Amino acid sequence: MNWLGISLGTASQGLRLLRSFGAVKVAYVPGNRRDHYVADLDLSNFAAVFLKEELRPRMNRALERIKRMEELSAVMTPQERKSAHAKIERLRHWLEKGQKMIP
C-alpha cells in the first residue's frame, strides 16, 4: 500500500492507462534511475487518443450489433418486428448523432 491508499498493481494499471491515452509522460530526473511521470496538460492530445482508441471502436461495435438486431428481427411476428424496428431506429439515430460529434 502506498500513500494513495491503493495497491501498487492498481497504481501501475492506472498509470499504464494514462500513458496509453497520452495523459502523462515520463520525466527525466538527473541521478535517479526510477521512472518519474508528469501530467501532460494539453488535453487535446488526450481527447484525440481517447476518441480514437476507446470511443470509435465501441461505436463500430454498436453499429455491428444494430445490424445483427435487424437480422434477428426477421423471425419475429409483424407486431414484434414493428416494435423492435422502432427501438433499433432510435439506437441508430443516437449512434449517428455520436458519430457526427467525433472528428
C-alpha positions in Angstrom: 0.0 0.0 0.0 1.3 3.5 -0.8 0.3 7.0 0.3 -2.6 7.0 -2.2 -4.2 4.1 -0.4 -4.2 1.8 -3.4 -2.1 -1.3 -4.2 1.0 -1.0 -6.4 -0.7 -3.2 -9.0 -3.7 -0.8 -9.2 -1.4 2.2 -9.4 0.6 0.5 -12.2 -2.6 -0.3 -14.2 -3.9 3.2 -13.8 -0.5 4.7 -14.9 -0.4 2.4 -17.9 -3.9 3.5 -18.9 -2.9 7.2 -18.5 0.3 6.6 -20.6 -1.7 4.9 -23.3 -4.0 7.9 -23.6 -1.1 10.3 -23.6 -2.2 12.0 -20.3 1.2 11.5 -18.6 4.7 11.4 -19.9 8.0 10.1 -18.5 10.2 12.9 -17.0 13.9 12.5 -16.6 15.3 13.2 -13.1 19.1 13.5 -13.1 20.8 10.9 -10.9 17.6 8.9 -10.4 17.0 5.6 -12.3 13.3 5.4 -11.4 10.7 6.5 -13.8 9.0 9.8 -12.9 5.9 11.0 -14.6 4.3 14.4 -15.2 0.8 15.2 -16.4 0.5 16.3 -20.0 -1.7 19.3 -19.6 -2.5 19.5 -23.3 -5.9 17.8 -23.1 -6.4 17.9 -26.9 -3.9 15.0 -27.3 -5.6 13.0 -24.5 -9.1 13.6 -26.1 -7.9 12.6 -29.6 -6.4 9.4 -28.3 -9.4 8.6 -26.2 -11.7 9.1 -29.1 -9.6 7.1 -31.5 -8.7 4.2 -29.1 -11.8 3.9 -27.0 -14.9 5.6 -28.3 -14.7 4.9 -32.1 -14.2 1.1 -31.7 -17.2 1.0 -29.3 -19.3 2.9 -31.8 -18.2 0.5 -34.6 -19.2 -2.5 -32.4 -22.6 -0.8 -31.7 -23.2 -0.5 -35.4 -22.5 -4.2 -35.9 -24.9 -5.0 -33.1 -27.6 -2.9 -34.6 -27.2 -4.7 -37.9 -27.4 -8.0 -36.1 -30.6 -6.9 -34.3 -32.1 -6.1 -37.7 -31.2 -9.5 -39.0 -32.8 -11.2 -35.9 -36.0 -9.2 -36.3 -36.8 -11.2 -39.5 -38.0 -14.1 -37.4 -40.3 -12.0 -35.2 -44.0 -11.6 -35.6 -45.1 -8.5 -37.5 -46.1 -6.7 -34.3 -42.9 -7.6 -32.5 -40.9 -6.6 -35.6 -42.6 -3.2 -35.7 -41.7 -2.6 -32.0 -38.2 -3.8 -32.5 -37.6 -1.6 -35.6 -38.8 1.5 -33.7 -36.2 0.8 -31.0 -33.5 -0.1 -33.5 -34.1 3.2 -35.3 -33.7 5.1 -32.0 -30.4 3.3 -31.4 -29.3 4.1 -35.0 -30.3 7.8 -34.6 -28.3 8.2 -31.4 -25.3 6.4 -32.9 -25.4 8.7 -35.9 -25.5 11.7 -33.7 -22.5 10.4 -31.8 -20.6 9.7 -34.9 -21.1 13.3 -36.1 -19.5 14.6 -32.9 -16.3 12.6 -33.4 -13.8 14.2 -35.7 
